[in-house]
Structures are given as structure tokens and as C-alpha cells.
Amino acid sequence: MSALRTLCVYIRIYLDKVIDFLFSLYWDGKKKNILDVEKEHAFLADSATTLAKKIKQKELKSEELVQAVIDRIKQVNPHINAIAADRYDDALKQAREVDRLIAEGLTEDLLNKPFLGVPYTTKESQALKGMPLTLGLWCRRNERAAEDSEAVLRLNAAGAIAVACTNLPELLIWQETRNPVYGMTSNPHHTGRSPGGSSGAEAALTASYATPISLCSDIGGSTRMPAFYCGVFGHHPTAGTTNTKGCFYRNGDEDSMFCLGFISKHVEDLGPLTKIVAGDKADLMKLDDNVDIKNIKFYYVETSKDCHVSPLRPEMTEAMQSVVTKLQQDCNTSPQSYYHLGLDHMYKLWSYWMSKEPGSYASMLTNGAGDVNGFTELVKKMFGLSKHCLFCILRVLETTIFPKPDEEWAESLTKSFKEDLFSKLGDNGVLLFPSAPHAAPYNYSCYLRPYNFAYWSLINVLKCPATQVPLGRNSQGLPIGIQVVAAPYNDALCLAVAKYLEKEFGGAVTACKVKQ
């Protein structure tokens, strides 16, 4: 069996190289460069926390910041197609009102708004009153949100200003950001490659200096995958701590893997932003804890043996090893290698727990008007008559034709995995975990490697926190990185390690520069 597995690994490595070569013949010629940020807008490189401070101290006007973000979006969006709908005029009005209030004098109420006057964007699946709420479905193309989601209400109450809602995959579940309503979003590092999904547009804007705050959601890597592919930070909080009411059919009280999160160029923003959408559950995550990196126990995973997933490329294993070596040098610690049988079945475990999520996928595709027939839609797709993306049709066929993972096996293995990992990590340990087999894939190539998101989705199964951390570029100039994972409610550990790695490895890998 060992020899057979080794043979399969080499075959997969060869096939991956063939796939990349064939797709490169088309997409490398489509690459467009993202323009650098003008010197007068250099503040777009600041963290959201810093921008709010500058606004309160009258070093920067909210209107100036919002206008700069709008101008930057208009500059980069023709190349990446990230915006689903905008509210530029309303955002500018709100910014002027913030400036007026500050000019009259900073009251305690204004001082207590942590992101006063700072603009934000969010996925179109997050209800913004009066804005589209299609979820990428053609049958919902005329739908508008009647009210704000709970997360939007909380961000607004914190002083942030919504500027636009962004593109997403149809029904949020795919490794690319594409749907029949808005089309496809491209990766700003290479516009022939995927920015990830389902928050790909948010990550693409962040990596282009086009949004200071990026509200996302994650049920199978949808915050961390785009952060990895686009070279920025992304935090997925402990499941159940963020209020999901008004996002993707959720009422906010489901027992679910689905969780809100944020993408940012700066680690320092992730904790304060997470606290806002967590509300009265924020204290559970210990986000205000002062963590000493030298007191943390470190474990790391070298690879998975899940046959659904491509083998890790050398650049990914080298990135992991560089972190392990750095920790040994700086913290006088010896990270321990970790493995559990669950790592051999990452995709199957996620697939099982997805079957426990609320709602029927086939029914959601019709907006509740019956179930989509996968075979019928596949035939229609062949003749250009289907209004659904191919990945949605294949997902329906997978859930209706393929046998579901055995319930007893899946629940027993998940329980064993959680008990073993979390007992080792405790309240002062983190697991350094691979992000993916390789850097951002070419557009459409994910159809040939549909399960490569499993390194992210396993974290959803475990319902624990994880922070995606960029670690520079590979030989092709594409961002690479790792995930930092902790036991539930130890989000502060993830962010502390991410902050350390940000300093030691250069931080966000943006798609362009700020002119000096």
C-alpha cells in the first residue's frame, strides 16, 4: 500500500504540472498589471485602526479617505471585477457627517466608535439595506436587502461606512469568485488566476489597497483561501462566536460551521474587528489577552495523506520549515510534528458535516422554488441554456448521487481528532498548518482539482479559530503562507503568532506598491 500511495503521489504531481502548463498557455497572456497607489493616497496602506485614529485626531478627513477608496476601486475594478454594487454617494454623505461631528468636538460617543469614518466593503451575501442580495443566483438578480444584517448594524454602530458590496461565487461554495449575475473576479497578482472563494473579491480589493476593512464569511475556507491566494491576512474565529443573522439565509442561532471573519493587510485590525461582530461573545475569544510568544507550545503538520488533495509542493513545505526554524532560533522552542488519522480524510469529513448544515443546496439554487435536477441542468449547460455555473451543477450531482460518508465513522473520527488535537494544544498551544497544495490556481483549473481547499475546510470541521498568514512569494511571484490554528476560544493565540510572523516575514504581499 505504501508503494501504491507513493506512485499515486508522483502521478498527481505530474498531472498538476500538466494542468498548470496547459492553462498557462492561455491565461499567462491575459495578465494585467495593477497600477500603483499615488503618493497623495499613501494613507491607503495604513491599518483601519490607524486610519480611525487619524480621523479622530483631525489628521485625515473621513470624506478624503472615503473618496480615495472610491477612486482606488474605480482604478482597479476594471482589471479585477470585484464590485457587485456600490453606494458611493451615500458613503460620501455619511463621511461628511462624520467630519462635521468631529469639527464640533469629539464627544465620548464618537471616541467610543473604534472605526469612526473608516470605509468598508462586504460580500454581496451580507445584507446591506437597499443593496442587491442575489447570492450570485440568476433567479435572485432583482432581489434587494430589506434591512441590514446584524454584522452590518454592528460595524455601522462602530462608526464604519459601507462603500460597496462585492462579488462572490454562486451560493458561495467554490474556489473561484464567479456567478451568472456579475461574472468573474480575478486575482490582482495575476489576473489569469483565481483570487479564491467565496470572499475572493474582498481579498482582491484588499491586496490592491482598495478597501481598509473587509467583512467576509467562511464555511469551507472562504475567508482564509482568498487571503492566501491574494497575499493578505484572514482570521476565521471560533465557530458560534460571530452573529450571522442576515447573511446567506442565516438567522444567527444555527449550530453551524459558518462563521464571519475579516481580511486585512494588517494583523492589528483583525482582533478589534472580530470583537465588533462577536458582540457580547467577544470575551470568549480572549482577544484582549497579552500573549507572550515565548510561552506558546508549537506543533506543525508537514502534510496530509488525503487522496482527494494534491500533494504539497516544495514551496509550501519550505514555507512551513522556514517558520519552524525561525521559532527555534527566536523562541528557544522545538515545534513538534503532529499527525492524526483525520488528516487522511479532510474532504470527506467536511462533506459529512456540510450535510448537517441548514438548508438544501438543490433548493437554494432555485430560491426555494423546488429542487434543481443536476442531470437536467448538466444537459442544459452543454447547450448553453443553464443559468447556473458548472460548479453548482456538479455540487448538486455530488450531493445527490455519491454516497454520503458513514455517520458513525465521521462523527467518531471528528470527535477523536478534536479530543487529541485540543488536548495537546490546551490554552497555550498552536498548530502551524498548511494552507493549500500550491499558490493561486489558474482560472477554471479548479475543476480538475476540486478538493484542494480541504486544508482550509478541515478547520471548519474542527470549529476552531485559524489565522491565514502570508509568508512572501514563490518563484512565480505568487503569495504563499500558512495557517495558525488554536483550540476553540483561543483566537488571541492565533493572532499573536500571526503578529510575530508579520514582523519576521514581511507581512502582507500586495499586488502593487505605494508610490513614494
C-alpha positions in Angstrom: 0.0 0.0 0.0 2.9 2.3 0.8 4.4 1.8 -2.7 1.0 2.3 -4.3 0.5 5.5 -2.4 3.9 6.8 -3.4 3.1 6.0 -7.0 -0.2 7.9 -6.8 1.6 10.9 -5.3 4.0 11.1 -8.2 1.2 10.7 -10.7 -0.7 13.6 -9.0 2.5 15.7 -9.1 2.9 15.1 -12.8 -0.8 15.7 -13.6 -0.7 19.0 -11.6 2.3 20.2 -13.7 0.5 19.3 -16.9 -2.7 21.1 -15.8 -0.7 24.2 -14.9 1.2 24.1 -18.2 -1.9 23.8 -20.3 -3.8 26.6 -18.5 -0.7 28.9 -18.6 -0.8 28.8 -22.4 -4.0 30.8 -22.3 -4.0 32.7 -19.0 -0.4 34.0 -18.9 -1.1 36.1 -21.9 -4.2 37.6 -20.2 -2.2 39.0 -17.2 -2.8 42.7 -16.4 -0.8 44.8 -14.0 -2.5 46.7 -11.2 -1.5 50.3 -11.1 0.5 51.6 -8.1 -1.1 53.8 -5.5 -0.4 57.6 -6.0 1.7 59.3 -3.3 -1.1 61.5 -2.1 -3.1 58.5 -1.2 -0.3 56.7 0.6 -2.6 56.5 3.7 -4.4 53.7 2.0 -1.6 51.5 3.2 -2.4 52.2 6.8 -4.4 49.8 9.0 -8.0 50.6 9.6 -7.1 51.2 13.3 -4.6 53.8 12.3 -7.0 55.5 9.9 -9.6 55.8 12.6 -7.1 57.3 14.9 -6.0 59.8 12.2 -9.6 60.8 11.6 -10.3 61.4 15.3 -7.1 63.4 15.6 -8.1 65.5 12.6 -5.1 64.4 10.6 -7.3 63.0 8.0 -10.9 63.7 7.0 -13.3 60.8 6.6 -14.5 62.3 3.3 -11.0 62.3 2.0 -10.5 58.7 2.9 -13.8 57.5 1.5 -13.2 59.4 -1.7 -9.7 57.9 -2.0 -11.1 54.4 -1.6 -13.8 55.1 -4.2 -11.2 56.4 -6.6 -8.9 53.4 -6.0 -11.8 51.0 -6.6 -12.6 52.7 -9.9 -9.0 52.4 -10.8 -8.5 48.7 -10.1 -12.0 47.3 -10.6 -11.8 47.2 -14.5 -8.9 44.7 -14.1 -10.3 42.5 -11.3 -14.2 42.9 -11.5 -14.6 42.8 -7.7 -17.6 45.2 -7.2 -21.2 43.9 -7.3 -22.8 47.2 -6.4 -21.8 50.5 -4.9 -23.2 53.1 -2.6 -20.6 55.8 -3.2 -22.9 58.8 -2.9 -24.4 57.7 0.4 -20.9 56.8 1.8 -19.6 60.3 1.0 -22.7 61.8 2.7 -22.0 59.8 5.8 -18.3 60.7 5.7 -19.1 64.4 5.6 -21.4 64.0 8.6 -18.6 62.3 10.5 -16.3 65.2 9.7 -19.0 67.7 10.8 -19.5 66.0 14.1 -15.7 65.8 14.7 -15.3 69.5 13.9 -18.0 70.3 16.5 -16.0 68.4 19.1 -15.2 64.8 19.9 -17.8 63.5 22.3 -17.5 60.4 24.4 -19.9 58.7 22.0 -17.6 59.4 19.0 -14.5 58.4 20.8 -16.1 55.0 21.6 -16.6 54.3 17.9 -13.4 52.3 17.1 -13.6 52.7 13.3 -15.2 56.1 13.1 -15.3 57.3 9.5 -13.4 54.3 8.0 -15.0 52.8 4.9 -15.6 49.1 4.5 -16.7 46.6 1.8 -18.5 43.3 2.3 -19.6 40.3 0.2 -22.9 40.7 -1.5 -24.3 37.8 0.6 -24.2 40.1 3.6 -27.5 42.1 3.7 -27.0 45.8 3.2 -30.3 47.7 3.2 -31.3 48.6 -0.4 -28.4 46.8 -2.0 -28.5 43.7 -4.1 -28.8 40.3 -2.3 -28.6 37.9 -5.2 -26.0 35.4 -3.7 -24.9 35.1 -7.3 -28.1 33.4 -8.4 -29.7 34.5 -11.6 -33.2 33.8 -10.2 -32.4 36.4 -7.5 -30.9 39.0 -9.8 -33.6 41.6 -8.8 -33.5 40.8 -5.0 -32.7 43.7 -2.7 -32.0 43.6 1.0 -34.9 45.0 3.1 -32.7 45.6 6.1 -29.1 45.4 7.3 -27.6 42.2 8.6 -26.6 42.1 12.3 -22.9 42.4 11.3 -23.5 45.4 9.2 -25.5 47.0 12.0 -22.6 46.4 14.4 -20.0 47.8 12.0 -22.1 50.8 11.4 -22.5 51.4 15.1 -18.7 51.2 15.4 -18.5 54.2 13.0 -17.5 52.3 9.8 -19.1 53.3 6.5 -20.2 50.8 3.9 -18.9 51.7 0.4 -19.8 48.7 -1.7 -20.8 45.1 -1.8 -18.6 42.7 -3.6 -18.7 39.7 -6.0 -19.0 36.1 -4.8 -19.3 32.6 -6.3 -22.9 31.3 -6.9 -24.2 30.3 -3.5 -20.8 31.0 -2.0 -19.3 27.5 -2.3 -16.4 27.4 -4.8 -12.7 28.1 -5.1 -13.2 30.9 -7.6 -15.4 34.0 -7.5 -17.7 33.7 -10.4 -21.5 33.7 -11.0 -24.1 34.4 -13.8 -25.1 37.8 -12.4 -21.7 39.6 -12.0 -19.2 37.5 -13.9 -15.7 36.5 -12.6 -13.3 38.2 -10.3 -9.6 38.0 -11.0 -6.5 37.8 -8.7 -4.7 41.1 -8.7 -1.3 39.4 -8.5 -2.1 37.6 -11.8 -5.4 38.3 -13.4 -5.4 34.9 -15.1 -5.6 33.3 -11.7 -8.2 32.8 -9.1 -8.5 35.1 -6.0 -10.2 32.2 -4.2 -13.7 32.0 -3.0 -16.1 32.9 -1.7 -14.5 36.1 -0.4 -12.2 36.4 -3.4 -13.4 39.9 -4.4 -12.7 41.1 -0.8 -9.2 39.8 -0.8 -8.5 41.1 -4.3 -9.6 44.6 -3.2 -7.5 44.4 0.0 -4.4 43.3 -1.9 -4.9 46.3 -4.3 -5.2 48.9 -1.5 -8.9 49.4 -2.4 -10.6 48.7 0.9 -9.4 49.2 4.5 -12.0 46.9 6.1 -13.2 43.7 4.5 -16.1 41.7 6.1 -16.2 38.1 5.0 -17.7 34.7 5.9 -16.3 31.2 6.0 -17.8 27.7 5.9 -15.0 25.9 4.0 -12.2 28.3 3.9 -14.0 31.3 2.3 -12.0 33.9 4.4 -8.7 32.2 4.6 -8.4 30.8 1.0 -8.7 34.2 -0.7 -6.4 35.7 1.9 -3.8 33.1 1.0 -4.2 33.4 -2.8 -4.0 37.2 -2.6 -1.3 37.6 0.0 -3.1 39.1 2.9 -4.2 38.1 6.4 -7.5 36.5 7.2 -9.0 35.4 10.5 -11.6 32.7 11.0 -12.9 33.0 14.6 -14.1 30.2 16.8 -17.4 28.9 15.4 -20.5 30.3 17.1 -18.9 33.5 18.3 -20.0 35.8 15.4 -23.6 36.8 14.7 -24.5 35.6 11.2 -28.1 36.9 11.1 -28.8 38.4 7.7 -26.0 36.6 5.9 -26.7 33.8 3.5 -30.1 32.8 4.7 -28.9 32.6 8.3 -31.0 33.7 11.3 -28.0 33.8 13.6 -28.8 30.9 16.0 -27.8 27.9 14.0 -25.3 25.3 15.2 -23.0 25.6 12.2 -19.5 25.7 10.8 -20.4 29.0 9.1 -18.7 32.0 10.7 -18.0 35.6 9.9 -14.4 36.8 9.6 -12.2 39.6 8.2 -9.4 40.0 5.7 -6.8 42.7 6.2 -3.3 43.9 5.2 -2.6 44.3 9.0 -2.9 41.8 11.8 -3.7 44.6 14.3 -7.1 45.1 12.7 -8.3 41.5 12.9 -8.9 41.4 16.7 -10.8 44.7 17.1 -12.9 43.9 14.0 -13.8 40.4 15.2 -14.8 41.9 18.6 -17.4 44.1 16.8 -19.2 41.3 15.0 -18.9 39.0 18.1 -20.6 41.5 20.4 -21.2 40.1 23.8 -19.4 36.8 22.9 -16.1 38.6 22.2 -14.8 38.0 25.7 -15.0 34.2 25.0 -12.1 34.6 22.5 -9.8 36.3 24.9 -8.9 38.9 22.2 -7.5 41.4 24.7 -5.1 38.9 26.3 -1.4 39.9 26.3 0.2 36.8 24.8 3.9 36.2 25.1 5.1 34.2 22.0 7.8 32.5 24.1 5.2 30.9 26.3 3.4 29.2 23.4 3.7 25.5 22.6 4.1 24.9 18.8 3.1 21.9 16.7 3.1 21.7 13.0 1.7 19.4 10.2 4.0 18.5 7.4 1.5 17.1 5.0 -1.8 15.3 4.6 -2.3 11.9 3.1 -5.8 12.7 1.9 -6.0 11.2 -1.6 -8.6 13.8 -2.7 -6.0 16.5 -2.4 -2.9 17.3 -4.5 0.5 16.8 -2.8 2.1 19.8 -1.2 4.6 21.5 -3.5 8.1 22.1 -2.2 7.4 25.9 -1.8 4.7 25.1 0.7 6.8 22.6 2.8 9.7 25.1 2.6 7.5 27.9 3.9 6.4 25.7 6.9 10.0 24.7 7.6 11.2 28.4 7.5 8.6 29.2 10.2 9.7 26.2 12.3 13.3 27.2 12.0 12.6 30.8 12.9 10.7 29.8 16.0 13.6 27.6 17.1 16.0 30.5 16.7 13.9 33.2 18.3 11.8 31.5 21.0 14.1 28.7 22.1 11.4 26.2 21.3 11.2 23.0 19.3 7.9 22.7 17.4 6.6 19.1 17.4 5.4 17.4 14.3 1.7 16.4 14.6 -0.5 13.9 12.8 -3.9 12.3 13.2 -5.9 9.9 11.1 -8.4 12.6 10.4 -5.8 14.3 8.2 -6.2 11.4 5.8 -9.9 12.3 5.3 -10.1 16.1 5.4 -12.5 16.4 2.5 -14.8 13.5 3.5 -15.1 14.9 7.0 -16.1 18.3 5.7 -18.5 16.8 3.2 -20.2 14.9 6.0 -20.6 18.0 8.2 -21.8 20.1 5.3 -24.7 17.6 5.0 -25.7 18.7 8.5 -25.8 22.4 7.6 -29.2 24.1 7.4 -30.9 24.4 4.0 -31.0 22.2 0.9 -28.4 23.2 -1.8 -30.6 22.0 -4.6 -33.5 24.0 -3.3 -31.4 27.2 -2.6 -30.4 27.2 -6.3 -34.0 27.9 -7.2 -34.5 30.3 -4.3 -36.9 27.8 -2.7 -39.0 27.1 -5.9 -38.2 23.3 -5.9 -35.0 21.3 -6.3 -32.6 21.7 -9.2 -32.2 18.4 -11.2 -28.4 18.0 -11.6 -28.7 15.9 -14.7 -31.1 18.2 -16.4 -29.0 21.2 -15.6 -25.9 19.5 -16.9 -27.5 18.8 -20.3 -28.8 22.4 -20.4 -25.3 23.6 -19.6 -23.8 21.6 -22.5 -26.1 23.6 -24.9 -25.6 27.0 -23.1 -29.1 27.0 -21.6 -28.4 26.7 -17.9 -28.4 29.8 -15.7 -26.1 28.1 -13.2 -22.3 27.8 -13.0 -20.9 24.3 -13.7 -19.5 24.0 -10.2 -23.0 24.4 -8.8 -24.4 21.7 -11.0 -21.6 19.4 -10.1 -22.1 20.1 -6.4 -25.8 19.1 -6.8 -24.8 15.9 -8.6 -22.2 15.1 -5.9 -24.8 15.6 -3.0 -27.5 13.5 -4.8 -25.5 10.7 -6.4 -22.5 10.0 -4.4 -23.0 8.1 -1.1 -22.7 10.2 2.0 -19.8 9.4 4.4 -20.8 7.0 7.1 -22.3 8.9 10.0 -20.8 6.8 12.8 -17.4 6.8 11.2 -17.4 10.6 10.5 -18.6 11.6 13.9 -16.3 9.2 15.8 -13.3 10.4 13.8 -14.1 14.0 14.2 -14.6 13.5 18.0 -11.3 11.7 18.2 -9.5 14.3 16.2 -10.8 17.2 18.3 -10.0 15.5 21.6 -6.5 14.6 20.5 -5.6 17.9 19.0 -7.2 20.2 21.5 -5.8 18.2 24.5 -2.3 18.8 23.1 -2.8 22.5 22.3 -4.6 23.4 25.5 -4.9 27.1 26.2 -1.3 27.9 25.3 -0.6 25.9 22.1 -0.9 26.5 18.4 -0.8 24.2 15.3 1.1 25.5 12.2 -1.0 24.1 9.4 -0.5 24.1 5.6 -2.9 26.3 3.6 -3.1 24.5 0.3 -1.1 22.3 -2.0 0.0 25.3 -4.1 -0.4 29.1 -4.7 -3.3 30.7 -6.6 -4.5 28.4 -9.4 -5.3 29.5 -12.9 -9.0 30.4 -13.6 -11.2 27.3 -14.2 -8.4 24.9 -13.4 -10.1 24.1 -10.0 -12.5 21.9 -11.9 -9.6 19.4 -12.3 -8.6 19.8 -8.7 -11.9 20.4 -6.9 -10.9 19.2 -3.4 -7.7 21.2 -2.9 -9.5 23.5 -0.4 -9.6 20.7 2.2 -6.7 22.1 4.2 -9.0 25.1 5.0 -12.2 23.2 5.3 -10.9 20.9 8.0 -10.6 23.9 10.3 -14.4 24.5 9.8 -15.0 20.8 10.8 -13.0 21.3 14.0 -14.9 24.6 14.7 -11.7 26.2 16.0 -10.0 29.5 15.2 -7.4 29.9 12.5 -5.5 32.9 11.0 -4.1 32.8 7.5 -0.6 34.3 7.4 1.3 35.4 4.2 5.0 34.4 4.1 6.3 36.0 0.9 6.2 34.9 -2.7 7.1 31.7 -4.6 9.3 31.6 -7.7 6.4 32.8 -9.9 5.8 35.9 -7.7 2.6 34.5 -6.2 1.8 34.7 -2.5 2.3 31.7 -0.2 1.7 31.2 3.5 0.4 29.0 6.3 -2.4 28.9 8.8 -2.1 29.3 12.5 -4.6 27.2 14.4 -5.6 27.1 18.1 -8.1 25.3 20.3 -11.6 26.8 20.4 -11.8 30.3 22.1 -8.0 30.8 21.9 -8.2 33.2 19.0 -5.8 35.5 20.7 -3.0 32.9 20.3 -3.6 32.7 16.6 -3.4 36.5 16.2 -0.3 36.8 18.5 1.6 34.3 16.4 0.3 36.0 13.2 1.6 39.3 14.5 5.0 37.8 15.2 5.2 36.2 11.7 4.0 39.5 10.2 7.1 41.2 11.7 9.5 38.5 10.8 8.4 37.6 7.3 7.4 41.0 5.9 3.6 41.0 6.3 1.1 41.3 3.5 2.1 40.6 0.0 0.3 43.3 -2.0 -0.3 43.3 -5.8 1.1 46.7 -6.3 3.1 49.4 -4.5 2.5 52.8 -3.0 4.5 55.5 -4.8 7.0 57.3 -2.6 
